[in-house]
Amino acid sequence: AGGSARPPTVKPFILRNGRLQGVDSVMTPPARRAEAWARLVKDLPESFYAQAATEITLADAPKFADAIINNQVQGRTLVKIK
C-alpha cells in the first residue's frame, strides 16, 4: 500500500490481468548481443526490415514528427544524417 511505482502505461495490463512480456538486454554481455544481432540479420528476410522501419532524411524529420505524434507511422523511423 505504498503507492504505485509503475509507469501509468503498465496499469491497463495489470487491471485486465494481462501479461507484459519483453526482452531486457541491458545486462546481456556485448559479445552475446552482437551474436543475437548477427543471427537476426541472417534469419530474417530482407522484406522484414522494409516493413519494420522507414528511413528518412534529416530534412524530412519535422514532417515525420507530426505524423508520429498523430499516430500515422508504424514501426521504427531511422533518420539518415548524411
TORPA-4810 file (N, C-alpha, C, O; in nm, 3 decimals):
<nodes>
NODE_1_0.083_-0.119_0.000_0.000_0.000_0.000_0.087_0.125_0.000_0.044_0.230_0.047_A
NODE_2_0.207_0.115_-0.052_0.297_0.229_-0.055_0.286_0.309_-0.182_0.373_0.391_-0.210_G
NODE_3_0.182_0.290_-0.260_0.168_0.364_-0.385_0.209_0.280_-0.504_0.254_0.166_-0.490_G
NODE_4_0.193_0.337_-0.620_0.225_0.267_-0.743_0.355_0.322_-0.801_0.362_0.439_-0.836_S
NODE_5_0.456_0.238_-0.810_0.585_0.281_-0.864_0.596_0.248_-1.012_0.699_0.275_-1.074_A
NODE_6_0.492_0.192_-1.071_0.496_0.153_-1.211_0.450_0.270_-1.300_0.369_0.352_-1.258_R
NODE_7_0.503_0.277_-1.421_0.456_0.380_-1.514_0.308_0.360_-1.545_0.260_0.247_-1.545_P
NODE_8_0.235_0.468_-1.571_0.090_0.454_-1.597_0.057_0.367_-1.717_-0.053_0.313_-1.724_P
NODE_9_0.149_0.350_-1.811_0.120_0.269_-1.929_0.111_0.120_-1.897_0.061_0.043_-1.979_T
NODE_10_0.157_0.079_-1.781_0.153_-0.062_-1.741_0.021_-0.096_-1.674_-0.021_-0.212_-1.674_V
NODE_11_-0.045_0.002_-1.616_-0.166_-0.023_-1.538_-0.277_-0.095_-1.615_-0.340_-0.183_-1.558_K
NODE_12_-0.305_-0.062_-1.743_-0.412_-0.136_-1.814_-0.386_-0.287_-1.821_-0.479_-0.366_-1.816_P
NODE_13_-0.259_-0.326_-1.832_-0.227_-0.469_-1.835_-0.259_-0.533_-1.700_-0.315_-0.642_-1.695_F
NODE_14_-0.224_-0.465_-1.594_-0.247_-0.518_-1.460_-0.397_-0.527_-1.433_-0.446_-0.628_-1.382_I
NODE_15_-0.470_-0.422_-1.467_-0.614_-0.419_-1.440_-0.690_-0.524_-1.519_-0.794_-0.573_-1.473_L
NODE_16_-0.641_-0.561_-1.636_-0.708_-0.662_-1.719_-0.646_-0.800_-1.703_-0.675_-0.891_-1.780_R
NODE_17_-0.560_-0.815_-1.603_-0.492_-0.942_-1.578_-0.413_-0.987_-1.701_-0.409_-1.106_-1.733_N
NODE_18_-0.353_-0.892_-1.769_-0.272_-0.923_-1.888_-0.126_-0.939_-1.850_-0.086_-0.908_-1.738_G
NODE_19_-0.047_-0.988_-1.943_0.096_-1.005_-1.921_0.172_-0.911_-2.012_0.146_-0.903_-2.132_R
NODE_20_0.265_-0.841_-1.955_0.352_-0.754_-2.033_0.485_-0.825_-2.043_0.558_-0.838_-1.945_L
NODE_21_0.517_-0.872_-2.164_0.638_-0.951_-2.183_0.734_-0.877_-2.275_0.693_-0.801_-2.363_Q
NODE_22_0.860_-0.901_-2.253_0.960_-0.838_-2.337_1.097_-0.896_-2.309_1.110_-0.993_-2.234_G
NODE_23_1.196_-0.838_-2.369_1.333_-0.883_-2.352_1.414_-0.769_-2.294_1.414_-0.659_-2.349_V
NODE_24_1.482_-0.795_-2.184_1.569_-0.696_-2.123_1.712_-0.733_-2.158_1.769_-0.825_-2.099_D
NODE_25_1.768_-0.662_-2.254_1.903_-0.697_-2.299_2.011_-0.607_-2.239_2.128_-0.618_-2.275_S
NODE_26_1.972_-0.519_-2.149_2.067_-0.423_-2.092_2.184_-0.492_-2.023_2.298_-0.450_-2.036_V
NODE_27_2.155_-0.597_-1.951_2.260_-0.666_-1.875_2.328_-0.778_-1.954_2.416_-0.846_-1.902_M
NODE_28_2.288_-0.797_-2.078_2.349_-0.900_-2.162_2.487_-0.854_-2.208_2.502_-0.740_-2.252_T
NODE_29_2.588_-0.940_-2.198_2.722_-0.901_-2.240_2.725_-0.860_-2.388_2.653_-0.918_-2.469_P
NODE_30_2.807_-0.760_-2.423_2.812_-0.710_-2.561_2.838_-0.818_-2.666_2.780_-0.813_-2.774_P
NODE_31_2.922_-0.915_-2.635_2.950_-1.021_-2.733_2.824_-1.102_-2.763_2.800_-1.140_-2.878_A
NODE_32_2.745_-1.129_-2.662_2.621_-1.204_-2.682_2.519_-1.122_-2.761_2.446_-1.175_-2.844_R
NODE_33_2.514_-0.992_-2.734_2.424_-0.905_-2.810_2.463_-0.902_-2.957_2.377_-0.909_-3.045_R
NODE_34_2.593_-0.892_-2.984_2.641_-0.891_-3.124_2.603_-1.020_-3.194_2.566_-1.020_-3.311_A
NODE_35_2.613_-1.131_-3.121_2.575_-1.262_-3.177_2.426_-1.265_-3.210_2.386_-1.317_-3.314_E
NODE_36_2.344_-1.208_-3.121_2.199_-1.206_-3.145_2.165_-1.120_-3.266_2.081_-1.159_-3.348_A
NODE_37_2.229_-1.003_-3.279_2.204_-0.917_-3.395_2.247_-0.985_-3.524_2.178_-0.976_-3.626_W
NODE_38_2.360_-1.054_-3.520_2.407_-1.125_-3.640_2.308_-1.234_-3.680_2.284_-1.256_-3.799_A
NODE_39_2.250_-1.300_-3.582_2.153_-1.405_-3.613_2.025_-1.345_-3.673_1.968_-1.402_-3.766_R
NODE_40_1.981_-1.232_-3.620_1.863_-1.167_-3.677_1.886_-1.129_-3.823_1.798_-1.148_-3.907_L
NODE_41_2.004_-1.076_-3.852_2.036_-1.039_-3.990_2.033_-1.162_-4.080_1.986_-1.156_-4.194_V
NODE_42_2.083_-1.275_-4.028_2.089_-1.398_-4.107_1.951_-1.463_-4.123_1.917_-1.510_-4.231_K
NODE_43_1.871_-1.464_-4.016_1.746_-1.540_-4.015_1.625_-1.465_-4.072_1.536_-1.528_-4.128_D
NODE_44_1.621_-1.334_-4.059_1.504_-1.260_-4.105_1.519_-1.221_-4.252_1.628_-1.184_-4.295_L
NODE_45_1.411_-1.231_-4.328_1.419_-1.194_-4.470_1.436_-1.042_-4.486_1.398_-0.965_-4.398_P
NODE_46_1.492_-1.003_-4.596_1.514_-0.860_-4.625_1.383_-0.781_-4.619_1.382_-0.665_-4.579_E
NODE_47_1.273_-0.846_-4.658_1.142_-0.777_-4.659_1.098_-0.736_-4.518_1.022_-0.641_-4.503_S
NODE_48_1.145_-0.807_-4.416_1.109_-0.772_-4.278_1.154_-0.631_-4.245_1.079_-0.554_-4.185_F
NODE_49_1.275_-0.598_-4.284_1.330_-0.467_-4.249_1.257_-0.355_-4.322_1.242_-0.245_-4.267_Y
NODE_50_1.212_-0.381_-4.443_1.138_-0.280_-4.519_1.005_-0.247_-4.452_0.962_-0.132_-4.455_A
NODE_51_0.940_-0.346_-4.391_0.812_-0.321_-4.326_0.828_-0.276_-4.182_0.736_-0.215_-4.127_Q
NODE_52_0.941_-0.304_-4.119_0.961_-0.270_-3.979_1.019_-0.131_-3.958_1.010_-0.076_-3.849_A
NODE_53_1.079_-0.073_-4.062_1.144_0.057_-4.045_1.131_0.141_-4.172_1.124_0.088_-4.283_A
NODE_54_1.128_0.271_-4.152_1.126_0.367_-4.261_1.248_0.456_-4.245_1.272_0.511_-4.138_T
NODE_55_1.324_0.472_-4.351_1.442_0.559_-4.347_1.405_0.693_-4.408_1.351_0.701_-4.519_E
NODE_56_1.435_0.801_-4.333_1.405_0.936_-4.381_1.531_1.022_-4.373_1.629_0.984_-4.309_I
NODE_57_1.527_1.137_-4.438_1.639_1.231_-4.429_1.614_1.326_-4.311_1.502_1.335_-4.260_T
NODE_58_1.718_1.395_-4.271_1.704_1.492_-4.163_1.606_1.603_-4.202_1.533_1.655_-4.117_L
NODE_59_1.604_1.639_-4.329_1.511_1.742_-4.377_1.365_1.697_-4.364_1.276_1.780_-4.347_A
NODE_60_1.340_1.565_-4.371_1.204_1.512_-4.359_1.159_1.494_-4.214_1.042_1.466_-4.189_D
NODE_61_1.250_1.510_-4.119_1.219_1.482_-3.979_1.102_1.564_-3.924_1.016_1.506_-3.857_A
NODE_62_1.094_1.695_-3.947_0.979_1.770_-3.893_0.844_1.718_-3.945_0.748_1.708_-3.869_P
NODE_63_0.838_1.686_-4.074_0.714_1.634_-4.133_0.678_1.499_-4.069_0.562_1.474_-4.037_K
NODE_64_0.778_1.412_-4.051_0.753_1.282_-3.990_0.719_1.294_-3.843_0.644_1.212_-3.790_F
NODE_65_0.774_1.394_-3.775_0.743_1.414_-3.634_0.593_1.436_-3.616_0.532_1.380_-3.525_A
NODE_66_0.534_1.517_-3.702_0.389_1.539_-3.695_0.313_1.408_-3.718_0.216_1.380_-3.649_D
NODE_67_0.357_1.331_-3.816_0.291_1.203_-3.845_0.304_1.106_-3.727_0.209_1.034_-3.695_A
NODE_68_0.420_1.104_-3.663_0.441_1.015_-3.548_0.350_1.057_-3.433_0.284_0.973_-3.372_I
NODE_69_0.345_1.187_-3.405_0.260_1.237_-3.296_0.113_1.206_-3.322_0.037_1.179_-3.229_I
NODE_70_0.072_1.209_-3.448_-0.067_1.180_-3.484_-0.094_1.033_-3.510_-0.197_0.996_-3.567_N
NODE_71_-0.001_0.947_-3.468_-0.017_0.802_-3.476_-0.039_0.754_-3.620_-0.120_0.663_-3.643_N
NODE_72_0.031_0.814_-3.715_0.017_0.776_-3.855_0.137_0.698_-3.907_0.144_0.666_-4.026_Q
NODE_73_0.232_0.667_-3.820_0.354_0.596_-3.860_0.363_0.468_-3.779_0.345_0.469_-3.658_V
NODE_74_0.391_0.358_-3.847_0.411_0.230_-3.779_0.557_0.191_-3.790_0.625_0.224_-3.887_Q
NODE_75_0.606_0.120_-3.690_0.743_0.071_-3.691_0.841_0.180_-3.650_0.804_0.281_-3.591_G
NODE_76_0.966_0.157_-3.683_1.074_0.249_-3.647_1.098_0.347_-3.760_1.077_0.317_-3.878_R
NODE_77_1.142_0.466_-3.722_1.181_0.567_-3.821_1.329_0.596_-3.800_1.370_0.642_-3.694_T
NODE_78_1.408_0.569_-3.903_1.552_0.591_-3.898_1.584_0.720_-3.971_1.547_0.737_-4.088_L
NODE_79_1.653_0.811_-3.903_1.688_0.939_-3.965_1.831_0.930_-4.016_1.926_0.915_-3.939_V
NODE_80_1.844_0.938_-4.148_1.976_0.932_-4.211_2.035_1.073_-4.211_1.978_1.165_-4.270_K
NODE_81_2.149_1.089_-4.145_2.208_1.221_-4.129_2.277_1.267_-4.257_2.265_1.384_-4.293_I
NODE_82_2.349_1.180_-4.325_2.419_1.219_-4.449_2.369_1.138_-4.566_2.416_1.156_-4.678_K
</nodes>
